[in-house]
Amino acid sequence: MAEPRDRYSTVSLILHWGIALAILAQVLLITAHEATEGQEMSRQFVEAHKALGITILLATLFRIVWRLMNPVAPLPDGMKPWEKIAARVTHIGLYALLIFMPLSGWAAMSARGRDISFWGLFNWPLLPIGGGREMARTIMDRHEMGMKVLYVLLALHVLAALKHHFVDRDGVLRSMLPFLPRR
Protein backbone atom coordinates (compact mmCIF):
# COMPACT_ATOMS: atom_id res chain seq x y z
CA MET A 1 0.00 0.00 0.00
CA ALA A 2 1.43 3.40 -1.02
CA GLU A 3 2.03 6.19 1.46
CA PRO A 4 -0.82 8.70 1.64
CA ARG A 5 -0.25 11.90 -0.27
CA ASP A 6 -0.06 15.20 1.51
CA ARG A 7 -3.23 17.23 1.43
CA TYR A 8 -3.53 19.83 -1.31
CA SER A 9 -3.24 23.47 -0.27
CA THR A 10 -6.28 25.29 1.07
CA VAL A 11 -6.36 27.45 -2.07
CA SER A 12 -6.28 24.35 -4.29
CA LEU A 13 -9.08 22.73 -2.29
CA ILE A 14 -11.25 25.86 -2.44
CA LEU A 15 -10.72 26.19 -6.19
CA HIS A 16 -11.33 22.48 -6.85
CA TRP A 17 -14.54 22.22 -4.84
CA GLY A 18 -15.74 25.73 -5.72
CA ILE A 19 -15.48 24.99 -9.43
CA ALA A 20 -17.10 21.56 -8.90
CA LEU A 21 -20.07 23.19 -7.14
CA ALA A 22 -20.24 25.88 -9.82
CA ILE A 23 -20.45 23.21 -12.54
CA LEU A 24 -23.29 21.54 -10.65
CA ALA A 25 -25.01 24.92 -10.32
CA GLN A 26 -24.58 25.47 -14.09
CA VAL A 27 -26.38 22.21 -14.83
CA LEU A 28 -29.17 23.09 -12.38
CA LEU A 29 -29.50 26.63 -13.78
CA ILE A 30 -29.82 25.48 -17.38
CA THR A 31 -32.25 22.73 -16.33
CA ALA A 32 -34.35 25.30 -14.46
CA HIS A 33 -34.22 27.60 -17.49
CA GLU A 34 -35.54 24.86 -19.75
CA ALA A 35 -38.28 23.95 -17.25
CA THR A 36 -39.50 27.56 -17.03
CA GLU A 37 -39.03 28.60 -20.66
CA GLY A 38 -41.22 31.53 -21.59
CA GLN A 39 -41.45 32.81 -18.01
CA GLU A 40 -39.52 35.76 -16.54
CA MET A 41 -37.75 33.43 -14.14
CA SER A 42 -36.28 31.54 -17.12
CA ARG A 43 -34.37 34.66 -18.14
CA GLN A 44 -32.98 35.06 -14.61
CA PHE A 45 -31.68 31.50 -14.71
CA VAL A 46 -29.92 32.22 -18.02
CA GLU A 47 -28.42 35.45 -16.69
CA ALA A 48 -27.06 33.61 -13.63
CA HIS A 49 -25.76 30.83 -15.92
CA LYS A 50 -23.84 33.36 -18.03
CA ALA A 51 -22.36 35.17 -15.03
CA LEU A 52 -21.40 31.91 -13.36
CA GLY A 53 -19.77 30.75 -16.61
CA ILE A 54 -17.52 33.82 -16.63
CA THR A 55 -16.79 33.22 -12.94
CA ILE A 56 -15.77 29.62 -13.73
CA LEU A 57 -13.50 30.88 -16.52
CA LEU A 58 -11.77 33.33 -14.16
CA ALA A 59 -11.48 30.74 -11.38
CA THR A 60 -10.06 28.16 -13.80
CA LEU A 61 -7.45 30.57 -15.14
CA PHE A 62 -6.48 31.42 -11.55
CA ARG A 63 -6.39 27.72 -10.72
CA ILE A 64 -4.02 27.00 -13.61
CA VAL A 65 -1.68 29.81 -12.53
CA TRP A 66 -1.87 28.55 -8.92
CA ARG A 67 -1.08 25.01 -10.01
CA LEU A 68 1.90 26.15 -12.08
CA MET A 69 3.24 28.04 -9.06
CA ASN A 70 2.37 25.26 -6.58
CA PRO A 71 3.02 21.88 -8.20
CA VAL A 72 0.92 18.98 -6.99
CA ALA A 73 2.25 15.88 -5.28
CA PRO A 74 3.39 13.14 -7.65
CA LEU A 75 1.00 10.36 -8.49
CA PRO A 76 1.33 7.23 -6.31
CA ASP A 77 4.18 4.91 -7.22
CA GLY A 78 1.80 1.96 -7.41
CA MET A 79 -0.07 3.38 -10.40
CA LYS A 80 0.43 1.62 -13.72
CA PRO A 81 1.91 3.77 -16.52
CA TRP A 82 -1.38 3.74 -18.46
CA GLU A 83 -3.23 4.92 -15.32
CA LYS A 84 -0.83 7.85 -14.95
CA ILE A 85 -1.32 8.77 -18.61
CA ALA A 86 -5.11 8.48 -18.25
CA ALA A 87 -5.01 10.69 -15.13
CA ARG A 88 -2.96 13.38 -16.89
CA VAL A 89 -5.08 13.28 -20.05
CA THR A 90 -8.29 13.52 -18.00
CA HIS A 91 -6.97 16.47 -15.98
CA ILE A 92 -5.79 18.30 -19.10
CA GLY A 93 -9.16 17.60 -20.74
CA LEU A 94 -11.02 18.94 -17.71
CA TYR A 95 -8.95 22.13 -17.67
CA ALA A 96 -9.42 22.56 -21.43
CA LEU A 97 -13.19 22.17 -21.11
CA LEU A 98 -13.34 24.50 -18.11
CA ILE A 99 -11.87 27.12 -20.43
CA PHE A 100 -13.70 26.08 -23.62
CA MET A 101 -17.19 25.97 -22.10
CA PRO A 102 -17.28 29.58 -20.81
CA LEU A 103 -15.43 30.85 -23.88
CA SER A 104 -17.91 29.19 -26.24
CA GLY A 105 -20.86 30.56 -24.26
CA TRP A 106 -19.26 34.01 -24.29
CA ALA A 107 -18.60 33.70 -28.04
CA ALA A 108 -22.21 32.65 -28.76
CA MET A 109 -23.60 35.60 -26.79
CA SER A 110 -21.14 37.90 -28.56
CA ALA A 111 -22.19 36.60 -31.99
CA ARG A 112 -25.82 37.38 -31.11
CA GLY A 113 -24.93 40.74 -29.57
CA ARG A 114 -26.48 39.64 -26.25
CA ASP A 115 -25.25 41.34 -23.11
CA ILE A 116 -23.60 39.32 -20.38
CA SER A 117 -24.33 40.92 -17.03
CA PHE A 118 -21.59 39.99 -14.58
CA TRP A 119 -23.69 39.51 -11.43
CA GLY A 120 -25.42 42.84 -12.02
CA LEU A 121 -22.16 44.72 -11.45
CA PHE A 122 -21.33 45.53 -15.08
CA ASN A 123 -21.74 44.14 -18.58
CA TRP A 124 -18.92 41.79 -19.51
CA PRO A 125 -17.34 42.98 -22.79
CA LEU A 126 -18.46 41.07 -25.85
CA LEU A 127 -15.98 39.44 -28.19
CA PRO A 128 -15.64 40.91 -31.70
CA ILE A 129 -17.63 38.10 -33.32
CA GLY A 130 -20.37 38.65 -35.85
CA GLY A 131 -22.64 36.21 -37.59
CA GLY A 132 -25.85 36.72 -35.65
CA ARG A 133 -28.24 33.92 -34.81
CA GLU A 134 -26.74 31.38 -37.23
CA MET A 135 -23.19 31.76 -35.89
CA ALA A 136 -24.47 31.75 -32.30
CA ARG A 137 -26.33 28.47 -32.94
CA THR A 138 -23.22 26.86 -34.45
CA ILE A 139 -21.16 27.90 -31.42
CA MET A 140 -23.87 26.75 -28.99
CA ASP A 141 -23.94 23.34 -30.70
CA ARG A 142 -20.25 23.01 -29.85
CA HIS A 143 -20.93 24.33 -26.33
CA GLU A 144 -23.53 21.60 -25.82
CA MET A 145 -21.19 18.93 -27.23
CA GLY A 146 -18.49 20.17 -24.87
CA MET A 147 -20.86 19.68 -21.96
CA LYS A 148 -21.39 16.05 -22.94
CA VAL A 149 -17.62 15.50 -23.07
CA LEU A 150 -17.32 17.26 -19.71
CA TYR A 151 -19.87 14.84 -18.20
CA VAL A 152 -17.78 11.89 -19.41
CA LEU A 153 -14.52 13.32 -18.04
CA LEU A 154 -16.15 14.21 -14.73
CA ALA A 155 -17.52 10.68 -14.43
CA LEU A 156 -14.03 9.26 -15.12
CA HIS A 157 -12.53 11.66 -12.58
CA VAL A 158 -15.01 10.69 -9.85
CA LEU A 159 -14.75 6.96 -10.58
CA ALA A 160 -10.94 7.15 -10.50
CA ALA A 161 -11.05 9.00 -7.16
CA LEU A 162 -13.34 6.32 -5.73
CA LYS A 163 -11.04 3.58 -7.07
CA HIS A 164 -8.05 5.25 -5.41
CA HIS A 165 -9.93 5.40 -2.12
CA PHE A 166 -11.71 2.06 -1.93
CA VAL A 167 -9.52 -0.23 -4.07
CA ASP A 168 -5.99 1.21 -4.07
CA ARG A 169 -6.26 2.86 -0.63
CA ASP A 170 -3.43 5.19 -1.62
CA GLY A 171 -4.60 8.48 -0.08
CA VAL A 172 -5.33 10.27 -3.37
CA LEU A 173 -8.97 11.03 -2.52
CA ARG A 174 -8.07 11.83 1.07
CA SER A 175 -5.71 14.54 -0.22
CA MET A 176 -8.62 16.37 -1.92
CA LEU A 177 -11.33 15.94 0.70
CA PRO A 178 -10.94 18.40 3.54
CA PHE A 179 -13.35 16.51 5.83
CA LEU A 180 -11.49 13.17 5.72
CA PRO A 181 -8.83 12.98 8.40
CA ARG A 182 -5.24 12.35 7.41
CA ARG A 183 -3.83 8.97 8.28
C-alpha positions as CSV (number, residue, x, y, z in Angstrom):
1,M,0.0,0.0,0.0
2,A,1.4,3.4,-1.0
3,E,2.0,6.2,1.5
4,P,-0.8,8.7,1.6
5,R,-0.3,11.9,-0.3
6,D,-0.1,15.2,1.5
7,R,-3.2,17.2,1.4
8,Y,-3.5,19.8,-1.3
9,S,-3.2,23.5,-0.3
10,T,-6.3,25.3,1.1
11,V,-6.4,27.5,-2.1
12,S,-6.3,24.3,-4.3
13,L,-9.1,22.7,-2.3
14,I,-11.2,25.9,-2.4
15,L,-10.7,26.2,-6.2
16,H,-11.3,22.5,-6.8
17,W,-14.5,22.2,-4.8
18,G,-15.7,25.7,-5.7
19,I,-15.5,25.0,-9.4
20,A,-17.1,21.6,-8.9
21,L,-20.1,23.2,-7.1
22,A,-20.2,25.9,-9.8
23,I,-20.5,23.2,-12.5
24,L,-23.3,21.5,-10.6
25,A,-25.0,24.9,-10.3
26,Q,-24.6,25.5,-14.1
27,V,-26.4,22.2,-14.8
28,L,-29.2,23.1,-12.4
29,L,-29.5,26.6,-13.8
30,I,-29.8,25.5,-17.4
31,T,-32.3,22.7,-16.3
32,A,-34.4,25.3,-14.5
33,H,-34.2,27.6,-17.5
34,E,-35.5,24.9,-19.7
35,A,-38.3,24.0,-17.2
36,T,-39.5,27.6,-17.0
37,E,-39.0,28.6,-20.7
38,G,-41.2,31.5,-21.6
39,Q,-41.4,32.8,-18.0
40,E,-39.5,35.8,-16.5
41,M,-37.7,33.4,-14.1
42,S,-36.3,31.5,-17.1
43,R,-34.4,34.7,-18.1
44,Q,-33.0,35.1,-14.6
45,F,-31.7,31.5,-14.7
46,V,-29.9,32.2,-18.0
47,E,-28.4,35.5,-16.7
48,A,-27.1,33.6,-13.6
49,H,-25.8,30.8,-15.9
50,K,-23.8,33.4,-18.0
51,A,-22.4,35.2,-15.0
52,L,-21.4,31.9,-13.4
53,G,-19.8,30.7,-16.6
54,I,-17.5,33.8,-16.6
55,T,-16.8,33.2,-12.9
56,I,-15.8,29.6,-13.7
57,L,-13.5,30.9,-16.5
58,L,-11.8,33.3,-14.2
59,A,-11.5,30.7,-11.4
60,T,-10.1,28.2,-13.8
61,L,-7.5,30.6,-15.1
62,F,-6.5,31.4,-11.6
63,R,-6.4,27.7,-10.7
64,I,-4.0,27.0,-13.6
65,V,-1.7,29.8,-12.5
66,W,-1.9,28.6,-8.9
67,R,-1.1,25.0,-10.0
68,L,1.9,26.2,-12.1
69,M,3.2,28.0,-9.1
70,N,2.4,25.3,-6.6
71,P,3.0,21.9,-8.2
72,V,0.9,19.0,-7.0
73,A,2.2,15.9,-5.3
74,P,3.4,13.1,-7.7
75,L,1.0,10.4,-8.5
76,P,1.3,7.2,-6.3
77,D,4.2,4.9,-7.2
78,G,1.8,2.0,-7.4
79,M,-0.1,3.4,-10.4
80,K,0.4,1.6,-13.7
81,P,1.9,3.8,-16.5
82,W,-1.4,3.7,-18.5
83,E,-3.2,4.9,-15.3
84,K,-0.8,7.8,-15.0
85,I,-1.3,8.8,-18.6
86,A,-5.1,8.5,-18.2
87,A,-5.0,10.7,-15.1
88,R,-3.0,13.4,-16.9
89,V,-5.1,13.3,-20.1
90,T,-8.3,13.5,-18.0
91,H,-7.0,16.5,-16.0
92,I,-5.8,18.3,-19.1
93,G,-9.2,17.6,-20.7
94,L,-11.0,18.9,-17.7
95,Y,-8.9,22.1,-17.7
96,A,-9.4,22.6,-21.4
97,L,-13.2,22.2,-21.1
98,L,-13.3,24.5,-18.1
99,I,-11.9,27.1,-20.4
100,F,-13.7,26.1,-23.6
101,M,-17.2,26.0,-22.1
102,P,-17.3,29.6,-20.8
103,L,-15.4,30.9,-23.9
104,S,-17.9,29.2,-26.2
105,G,-20.9,30.6,-24.3
106,W,-19.3,34.0,-24.3
107,A,-18.6,33.7,-28.0
108,A,-22.2,32.7,-28.8
109,M,-23.6,35.6,-26.8
110,S,-21.1,37.9,-28.6
111,A,-22.2,36.6,-32.0
112,R,-25.8,37.4,-31.1
113,G,-24.9,40.7,-29.6
114,R,-26.5,39.6,-26.3
115,D,-25.3,41.3,-23.1
116,I,-23.6,39.3,-20.4
117,S,-24.3,40.9,-17.0
118,F,-21.6,40.0,-14.6
119,W,-23.7,39.5,-11.4
120,G,-25.4,42.8,-12.0
121,L,-22.2,44.7,-11.5
122,F,-21.3,45.5,-15.1
123,N,-21.7,44.1,-18.6
124,W,-18.9,41.8,-19.5
125,P,-17.3,43.0,-22.8
126,L,-18.5,41.1,-25.8
127,L,-16.0,39.4,-28.2
128,P,-15.6,40.9,-31.7
129,I,-17.6,38.1,-33.3
130,G,-20.4,38.7,-35.9
131,G,-22.6,36.2,-37.6
132,G,-25.8,36.7,-35.7
133,R,-28.2,33.9,-34.8
134,E,-26.7,31.4,-37.2
135,M,-23.2,31.8,-35.9
136,A,-24.5,31.7,-32.3
137,R,-26.3,28.5,-32.9
138,T,-23.2,26.9,-34.4
139,I,-21.2,27.9,-31.4
140,M,-23.9,26.8,-29.0
141,D,-23.9,23.3,-30.7
142,R,-20.3,23.0,-29.9
143,H,-20.9,24.3,-26.3
144,E,-23.5,21.6,-25.8
145,M,-21.2,18.9,-27.2
146,G,-18.5,20.2,-24.9
147,M,-20.9,19.7,-22.0
148,K,-21.4,16.1,-22.9
149,V,-17.6,15.5,-23.1
150,L,-17.3,17.3,-19.7
151,Y,-19.9,14.8,-18.2
152,V,-17.8,11.9,-19.4
153,L,-14.5,13.3,-18.0
154,L,-16.2,14.2,-14.7
155,A,-17.5,10.7,-14.4
156,L,-14.0,9.3,-15.1
157,H,-12.5,11.7,-12.6
158,V,-15.0,10.7,-9.8
159,L,-14.7,7.0,-10.6
160,A,-10.9,7.1,-10.5
161,A,-11.0,9.0,-7.2
162,L,-13.3,6.3,-5.7
163,K,-11.0,3.6,-7.1
164,H,-8.1,5.3,-5.4
165,H,-9.9,5.4,-2.1
166,F,-11.7,2.1,-1.9
167,V,-9.5,-0.2,-4.1
168,D,-6.0,1.2,-4.1
169,R,-6.3,2.9,-0.6
170,D,-3.4,5.2,-1.6
171,G,-4.6,8.5,-0.1
172,V,-5.3,10.3,-3.4
173,L,-9.0,11.0,-2.5
174,R,-8.1,11.8,1.1
175,S,-5.7,14.5,-0.2
176,M,-8.6,16.4,-1.9
177,L,-11.3,15.9,0.7
178,P,-10.9,18.4,3.5
179,F,-13.3,16.5,5.8
180,L,-11.5,13.2,5.7
181,P,-8.8,13.0,8.4
182,R,-5.2,12.4,7.4
183,R,-3.8,9.0,8.3
